[in-house]
């Protein structure tokens, strides 16, 4: 559903600062003559959370304190988190994690061991919201002085000397080798030493050969695994490296303007509202009112032109009323609040319960009506005034009287388009489409009164429309419950459970349409009309279509609604995609020689939505074929904590940044080349490092993803 019209602004902000979603400050507190506390205070923006300390291995980024250099100082214990952490069960990592949703503190105590002391260090932490994660962030600190103990601690100095010696040895290692998987590098080196043919090696070992070449090693190889390509045994051309790292932010923005992947267009929202209004017309609360209202306007005056004019004004009044409702919703919730609610577990439960209540109302369990006093007061007022105000109040009366039928449709429409994250105008545009559809028959029947004679008469078919809507609202309610279920890790609505419920719902809808299931307001008519038969056929066929999904079939038609495949216990097809390159330069060099385009996947070990995309989208056979056969896939983990041989400094936006880990290295690449900072983030490149299509973020729509990949492939082949 979700992506955002404000994404361009977010991209600019993300490029400007790596920690825009979390503000930080550092305080220093002298707790004794020989002890100092370094206190970090972090404040996340609404909707974001910061992970606490002691997250188990294999989980999200844990808060830690790291040291760049120190003398005359020792750490006392580990980093301590302040109060207020919330512990939840993460279904993706299958472990309990703790995070802070409000301002929090982390404290590291230092012990002074010499009169002159100095420490340079940093706090490293991870932050996420329900849509994306920031790469591991760092907040620097510096402690120095000459008021420590008069006697130096010889043991501390000895340890420091040993550390510097070890760092000097590590500095001899080429940085690029540190970015290469150790097992692959060893396999490549062993293959070279023993004259093992490279074509018999796996792709990772072949990639390691390229990595060694990038580092300047003079390794000879005749071909790469499985591709029969000549490999130059020289280091990468400096021009290639410069082209691959050249910023393409403006190019991506231009492409993002052409393609709106993951966003619901305003035209689509308008059409969705129009469809909702057309459905509302055929409910028992609206359809019977149309001929009575049109006849009233045509008979209230002998001047037919004036009657038509009044009916047109009546229709315009309906549009004004519902568009005003959309504007009020936007004003109350703000530009992005409804989108923020789209992944909020509590509000998804509320949406679920609301749609279940609407469904029960449509089934005939009760009627959702506004207080009758409201309708009476508005109706009385319309009779006492004249002119345009009288017509407007009559339209307002229609809105109140028909609420029991239109309310659930409007509620579903507002929830669906409001949480789509498309635009601050989404609710208003949706209401505009709804109102036009609702007002159109009043105007048309006034202009062409003879049409009233051929219009369908009121009857039991209108209740069939209501009950059918009840089934649909009940089905969509499960979508919102699924979001909450994934967030809290309840596992009460895993994929097979969700599919089983949808199979039952649409199966019962088909049975109802065939007249074998009755609700309180249904008549006793025994025959099944032709339209009902075909609708029943479609509903039952859809139920049968979902049955293979219980055994792991992708069921593409519902991929946007069903929980991810990872929640399903039994899956027959184990097809997977796995990146063979975890190094950008290695992957680009391989792609250049293989003559293939590249997909760069900026991901993270602690990125929940990255795992969702991999499990829900990358397992689709069409995606598997494209990524495994037509693209070179490079996955760069921005939270990889593997240390670089030595910290590297870079200038970014006029400020000096320090890259300490491989994750920092790839995060810097993402920010400076692509102007983005959140994960998951996918971009398609040619062999020169230029984008082939718009970037792609979190959106589990498989068809959109395949379309995105195919468009990039076509552009690459056309060059």
N, C-alpha and C positions, 0 to 999 in steps of 0.2 A: 504494500500500500504506500507505504511511506517512503517519496523523498522530497526535499524541501526547496521551495523557491528562493529561500535565503541561503542556499548552499554556497553561492558565489561569494556572498559577504563573509560566511563562515570560513571559506578557504583563505580569503585575504587576512582575516584575523588570525587564523591558525598559522599562516606564514609569518606573520609579524611576531608572534610569541608562541613558544612551545607549551606554555602553561596558562593559556587564557582562561581555562575553566577552573583553575585553582589559584587563589592568591596565597602568598606565604610571607612570613617574616621570621627572623632569627633573633633571639635574645640570649644574653650570657649572664649567668648568675653565679656569683662567688659564694659557695656554700661553706667553705672553710679555707684556711690559709693555703691548703694544698689541693683543693678540689674546686672544679668549675663545672657547672651544668650548661650544656648547649641546648637551648629549648627552641624547637621549631613549632610554629603555629600555622596550620594549614586551614584554609576556608574554601570549601568547594562551592561551586555555583549550584542553584537548585536543580535537582535531578541527577547530580553527579555524586559519586561516593569514592572515598579513598581507602585503600586496603590497609589493614593494620599489620603488625609484626607477626612473625612466626607462622606465615602461610606455608603449608606443607609443600614439599618438592612436587613439581608438576602442576602447580596451581597458578593463580594470578601473581602479579608482581607484589612481593612483600616489601614493607617499609624496612630499610636497613640503613646503617650508618657506615660510610666508607671513608678511608683515609688516603689522601694523595701523598702527603709527606708529614713527618712529625719529628720533633726532637725535644727532649726534656718533658715529654708528655706520654702518659699511658691511658688506655681506655679502661674504665671501671665497669665491668659487666657489658651487657648489650644494650641496644636501643630499647627504651621503655615507652609504650604507648599510654596516653592518658585515658581517662574514663569516657564512656559513651559509645563504645564499639557495639555494633549489631552483628550477631552471628546468624548466618543463614546456611542452608544446604544448597550447594551449587550443583545442579543436575548435569552440567557439561563436564566438570572436572571430578564429579562424584566425590566430593569432600565438603567439609564444613569450612567456611571462610568467614573472616570478620572484616567489617568495614565501617567507616564513619560517614554519615550523611550530613553532618553538621561540623562546625569548627572543631578541630581536634589538635592535640599537642603530642609531640614526640620528644623525648629527653635522652640525651647521652651525657653521662658523667665522665669527666676527665680528671686524672690525677697528675699533679705537677711533680716531676722528679728532679728538676734542676732549676737553678736560679733563672737562667734564660731559657725560655720555652717557646715553641712555635708549632702550630698544627694547621694544616689546610685539609679540609675534608668536605663531605657533602652528605646530605640526606637523599636517598633514592627511594621513590615511592611510585605506586601505580594508581591511576584514577580512571574510572569508567562511568558511563551512564547506561541506560537500557538499550542504546543504539550502537555505541562505539566506545573504544578505549583510546586513551592517549598512550603514546610510547612511554616507557619509564622516564619519570621526570627527576631532576636533581636540583637541590637547593644548597648552594655553597656556604661554608662557614670558614672563618679564619680566627684563630686564637693565638695571641703572641704577647709576650711581656718579659720583664726582668725581675719580677717580684716573687719568683718561686723559691723553693728551698735552696740554701746556699751551696749545698754539696750536690754535685751531679751524681746521678745514679749510673754507676759503671755498667751494670747489667743492661740498662736501657740503651746506653750508648753502643754496647757490643751488639745488641739485637739490631740496632739501626744500621750498624756497619754491615752486618750480615745481609740485611735487606737490600742495601744499596749494591752490594756485590752481586746479589741474585738479579736485581734489576739490570745491572750492567750486562750480565750474561744473556738475559732475555732480550735486551735491545739489539743483540746481534741477529736475532731471528727476524726475517722479513715480515712486515705487517700482513702482507697478503696471504702468507702461509697460515697465519692465525685465523684467517677467515675461511679456512678450508676444513671440512670434516676430517678428523684425525684418521679414522679408519680408511677413508677413501685415499688419503694421501699416502698412508702406509702401503695400501694395496698397489697404488700406482708406482711407488718407489720400488717395491718388491718385484713388480712386473718388469720394470726397467732393468733392475740388477740381474734378474734371471732370464732375460731375453724372452719373456712371455709375450706372445702376440697380443697387441692391444685390442684386436677385434674380438678376443675371447673375454675381455674384461667387461664388467657391468658399467652402466652409464656413469655412476658416481666416481668410479676409478678413472674413467676416461675424463670426466670433468676435472678430477684432481690433476691429471696431466696438463690440462689447459691452465689450471691454477699455477702449476709450477712454471709453465712457460711465461705466464703473466709476471711471475716473480723474477724472471730472468734466467731460470735454470735451462741449461742446454740439453733438454731431453729430446730424443728422436722418436718419432712415431709415424707409422705409415697410414693409420686410419683410426677413426673413433668408433666406439662400440656401436655396431649395427648400422652405421651410416656410410661406410666406405668413403670417407672424406679425407683429403690430405690435410695434415696439420703442420703448420709452419713451426719449426723448432726455434723460434725467436720470440723475444718479448713482444707484448702488444705495442703497436704503434701508438705513440703519444697522442697523435691526432684522433685515433679511435677513442681513447679514454676521454679526451676533451669533449668529443661529440656526444658520447654516451652520458656524460654528466652535465651537459649544457642544459640550463633551465628551459622548460617548455611550458611555463605557467600560462602565458598568454595564448599559446596554441590550444591548450586544454580548455581554457575559458571559452574560446571561440567554438570548439567542438561541443562543449557542454551546452552552449546556446542553441546548437543545431539539434542536439539529442537531449531528451528529457527523461533519461532512464530512471526508473524508480519514483517518478512523480506523476501524480494524477492531474492531468491538464484541466484547465477551467472549462473547456468545451465538454470534456467528459463529465465533469461535475454537473454542468448545466443539463446535459442529456439525462444524467441519472436523476436529477430533480424533476425533469420533464416526465420521465417514465413514472416516477412516484406520484406525480399529480394526475397522470392519466389513469393509474390504478385506483387512486382515491376517488375518481369520478364514478367508478362502477361499484361503489359501496352503497349500502342501504341508507347511509346518512347524507349522501350528496345527490345521487342520481334522481331520486324522486322529487327533489327540490327544484331541479333545473326547469322543467316545463311550467311549474306553478309560478316561478319567479319571472320567467320570460313573458308569460301571459299577463302577469300583473303589470309589467312595464308597458306592454303594447296596448293594454286596455285602459290604463290610468289616464290617457289623454287621447283626444280625437286626432291629434297631429302625430302621424306615424313616424315622421322624422324625429320628433322629440322623444317618442318612445324608444326608437333605436339609439338615440343619443344617450338617454338615461341608462339603457342596458350596457352600452359601451363604457360609460362612466362607472357603472357597477362592476364590470370586469376589471377596469383599471384600479378600482378601490381594493379589490381582492389582491391584485399584484402588490399594491403599496403596503397592505397589511402584512403579507408574508415576507416581503423584502425587508420591512422594518424589523420583523422578528429575527431575520438573519443578521441584520446589523447589530441588534441588541445582543445576540449571542456572541458576536465577534467582540463587541465592546466589553462585555462582562469577562470573557476569558482571555482577551488579549491576542496578540499576533501569533504566539506559538504555544499557548497553554494547552489548547486542545490536542495539538500534536504531541506535546509532552505527555498528555494523558494516554496516548495511544499505546504506550508500553509500560504504563504504571499499573502494577498488579492490582492495587486496591480499586482503582477506577475501572479496570477491566472486569472485576467481579461485580461492580455496580452496574456496568453496561450489560453484563450477562443477566443479572436479576431483572433489570428493566425490560429487556427483550423477552424474557420468560413471562413476565407479567403481561406485556403487550400480546404475546401469543395466546395466553389464557383468556384474555379479553376477546380476541378474535374467535376463539373456539366457542365462545358463548358462556364462559364461566361467570362473567360479570361485565359491566360496562364502565369504561373510564369516561366520566363526564365532569365537566366544570360545574361549579355551583349554579343552580337554576336562577338564583337571584341576579347573577351577572347577566345572563341572557335576558331576563325580564326587564332589567334596568336599561340595557342598551336598546331593546325593542321599544320600550315606552318612549325613550328619548327620540328614536327615529320617527315616531308617529307625531311628536309634538313640534318637530322642526321641519323645515322645508328646504328645497334646493339641493345643492351638492352634499351638504352635511347629512341630510336625510338619507341619501343614497349610500354614502360612506358607512353610516351606522347600520343600514340594512346588510351591507357586505360583512360588517363586523359581526352582526348577529348570525349570519351563515357560518362564519368561522367558529363561533362558540358552539352552535348547535351541532355542527358536524365533527366536533373534536373527538368524539368517541371512536370515529373511524379514521380521521386524518391524523390524530395525535400520535398513534403508534408508527404511522408511516413517516411523519415528520421527525419523530424521535430517532428512528433508525437512520433516516437520511442525514440528520445532523451529526450523529455519532460516526457514521461511515465517512462522510466527506470531511468532517472536522478533524478526525484522527488520521487523515491521509497525509497530512503534512505538506500540502501543496501550496497553499496561499492563505494569507489572512482573510481573503475575500471568499474562501471556499463556502462557508455557511450561507453567505449572502447570495452567491451565484446559484447554489443549490436551491435556495428558497425562491429565487427568481424563476428558475425552470419549473418548480412545483406550482407556483402561483399562475404562471402563464397557462399551463395545462388545465388548471382548475377553472380559470376565468374564461378560457377560449370558447366553450360551448354556449355560455350565456350570451356572448357577443354574436357568435355565428347563428344561433337560433333566432336571435332578435333580427338579424339581417335577412335571414331566410326562414320565416316562420313555417313554411311548408315542410321543412325537414323534421319538424317535431312529430309529424304523423308517421314518418318512417323510422323514428328512433325506437330502440328496444323498450318494451314496457317493463316497469318494475316487477320483480318477482323473486323466486327462490334462488335464481342464478347469482344474485348479488351476495347472498349469504355464502355461496360457494367461493366467491372471490375473497370474502373475509377469511374463511377457514383456510383457504390455500395460503393466504398471506401469513396466517398464524403458523402453519408448518414451516414456511420459509424463515420467519423471524426466530422460531425455535432452533432451526438449523444454524443460523448465523450467530445465535447466542453462544453456541458452543465454541465458536472461534474466539470470542473474548475470554471465555473461561480457560481456553487453552493457553492464552498468554499468561494469565495469572498462575496457572498450573506449572508452566515452565519456569516462571520467576521464583516461585517458592519451592520448587522441586517436590511437589506432592506426589507426582506420578499417578494421579487418579484419572488423567485423560491422555494417556499415551496414544500413539498414532493408531494402533489397532482398535483401541476403545473408541476413539473419535470416529473412525470409519464405521465401526459397528453401529454406533448411534445414528450416523447419517444414513446408513443403509436402511435402518429401521424407520427413520423419519420419512425418507422419500418413498420407501415401500408402502408405509401407511397412507401417505398422500395419494399414491396411485390407487390403493384400495378404496380410499374415500371418494376419489373422483369416479370410480366405477360404481359408486352407490352402495358399497358393502360396509361402510362405517358411517354412523350418524352422530351428529352433535345436537345440542338442545334446540337450536333455531332452524334446523334442517326440516324440510317438508317430507312427506311420505311418498313423493314421486318415485316410482319404481324404475322408470326407463332412464337410460344413460344417453345424453345427447352426443352428437358426433364430436363437437369441440371438447367435451369432457373426456371422451374416449381417447382422443389423440393426446391430450394433456396427461392422462393416466399412463398412456403408453410411454411417453417421454420420461415421466417420473420413475416408473418401474424399470425402464431401461437404464436410467442413471444409477439406480440402486444396484442393478446387476453389474454395471461397469465398475463400481467401487469394490466389489467382492474380492477380486484378485489382490487388491491393496492389503488385505489382511495377511497375505503371504509375502508382502514386500514389493508389489508392483508399484511403479511411481505414481500412477493416477494423476497425470499432468493437469487435468481439468480442475483439480482441487488443491494443487500444490501450494497456492497462496493462502489456503485456509487451514489445512491439516497440520498437525505438529510435525516436526522434522523426523526424518527416517531414523535418527539415532535413538528416538524414544521407543522404537518398535523392537520387540524381543526376537521375533522370528522373521528373518529376511533371507530369501533364497538367493538373490543376486548380490554378490559381494564385490561388484565392480567398484574400483576406487581410482582416484587420481592422487599421485604423490609427486611433488616437485623433486627433480633430480639435481637442481642447482639451488644452493643456499647463498650463493655469491653472485652479485650483480655483474661484475666484470667477466667472471668465468662464463656465466650464462650468455652474455652478449657476444663473447668471442665464439662460443659454440654455435650460436644462432647465425652469426655472420658466415661461418664456414658451412653450416648446414643449409643455408638459404631459407631460413624459416623466420617468421615473425615471433615476437616475444610477448608473453604476458607476465608482467611483474605483479606479484601478490605481496603487498605490504600487510603483514599479519603479526601475531604475537602469541606466545604460549599462553598468556592470560586473557586472550581476547575471546569472549564467549560467542559473539556474533560471527567471528571468523569460523569457529567450529560449526556453527549452524549453517553457514553458507557451504562449507565443505561437505556436510552431511546431507543437506537438503537439495543442493544444486549440483555439486561436483559428482554426485553419484548417478546423475542422469546419463543414460547411454550416449546421447548426442553430445553432451558436454565432455564426457570421457573421451570420445573419439577426437573431438576438436583439440582438447588440451594435450592428449597423449600423442597424436599423430601430426597435427597441423601447427602447433605452437611449441615453443620452448618455454616451459614454465619455470619461473624463478620466484621462490618464496623467501622473502626477507623478514626475519623476526626482529622487530624493533625493541623487544624486551629481552633479547639474548644477553645474558650477563657475563659471557666470556670476556675476560679482560683483553684489551689490546696490549701489545708488548710494552707500550708506553702511551700515556695520554697525549692526544693530539688536539691542538688548538686551531680553530677556524673562525673567520669573521662572518657574521650573519646579521644583516640589518644594522650594520654599524657597531655591533657588539661582539665581543670575543666569547666564543662558546668552547667548552672543553668536551672532547669525545673520549670517553674512558673505556667503553665496551663496544663489542660488535653491534649491539642493539643501538647504541648512540650513533654509530657510523651509518647504519641504514636509516635511522630516523632523520639524520641530517640530510641524507640523499632525498628522502621523501619531501622534506620541507623545502629544500633549495631548488630541486629540479621540478617538482610537481606542485609546490605550493599547498600541500595538504599535510595533515598531522594525525588524523584519526584512522582507525582500522575497523573493519576491513577496507582496503582501498586497492582497486585493480586498475591497471592501465596497460594498453596494448601499444607496442613500439615496433618500429622497423629496425633494420640493422644499423641505422645511423643514430638511433635514440630518439626519433621523432614519433609523436603519438599518431596512431592510426584511427582512433575513435575517441569519443568522450570517455572520461573516467567512469568507473562504476563502483558504487558503495554497497551497503547492505540492502538487498532486495531479493527475496527468495523466489521470485517469479522466474521459473526455469526458461520459459519461452523468451522472455526479455533478455536473459543472459545469453541464450543461444543466438538470438538476433544480433546482440552486441558483438559477440565473437565472430559471427559470419561477416558482419559489415567490416570489421577490422581486417579480416582475412581477404575479403574482396579488394579492399583498398591496397593492401600489400601486393597482391598479385597484379593489380593494374599498373603498378609502378614499373 
